[in-house]
Amino acid sequence: MGTLLKWLLLALLGVLLLSDIRLDTSLYRYADNRLEIAFPRWQPDSPWLYLLWIPGQGVFSCCQAAKTDLDQPAEIPLW
């Protein structure tokens, strides 16, 4: 079990190293916080996996085919 957990963590670390990660933070405006992950890094126009999370606006978007514009938040509300 420990070996499986070790290999899963190493695989996750490898995926994160090969991903393009953008993290924007603000101490004063909660709506300005955002996390974007696009995998793989070498295909910025059509990534295999794209994750966008904006906690201040309640937006969580996970797409496998197309990536939205980085400056425009996706319009998928959490609630």
N, C-alpha and C positions, 0 to 999 in steps of 0.2 A: 504494500500500500504506500509506503514511504517513497519507493522508487517511482511509482506512478505519479505521485504528487510532485516529486522533483522534476520529472520530465514535462509535466503539464506547465509548471512554473517556468521552466526553461523555454518551452515553446511560446508561452505568452510573452516572455521577455524578447524572444526573437521577432515575433510579430510587431511588438511595439518599437523595436529598433529599426525595422524596415518600414515603419509608418511615418507619415507626415503629421505631426502633432502641433496644433495651435491652441494655446491657452491664454486667454485674456482675462485679467482680474482687475477688480477695482474695490478699494476699501470703502469708498463713499457712495457708490451707486451699485446696488445689488443687480440691477438689470444689465449692467455691462459685463458681468461674468459670463464666460462661454468656453466650451471645450469642443474642439473639432479634431477628429482623427480620420485620416484617409489612408487606406492600405491598398496597394503598395505605393511607395514613395515615387517610383520611377514611372508611374502612369497618372500624372496629375489631372488629365482631362477626363479619364474614365476609370476611376478606382474600382477595385473589386468590392470593397467595403467602405462605407462612409458613415460616420457617426457624428451627430451634432447634438450638443446639450447646452441649453441656455436656462439655468435655473431661475433667474429673475423674471423671465417671461413665461415660464412653464412650458418650454418647448423641448421635446426630445424627438429626434429624427434619426432613423437608422435605415439607410438605403443601400442596396447592393449594386445597383446599376448606374445611377446618375448622381452627380454631386451638384448641390445648389451653389449659387454665388456666395463667396465667402463673406461679402459685406452685407448680404441680405439674409436675415434669419428665416428659417423655414416656418411655415404657417401650420404646424401640427401641434395643437395644445395638449398638455398632459392630462387635463381634467375637463 
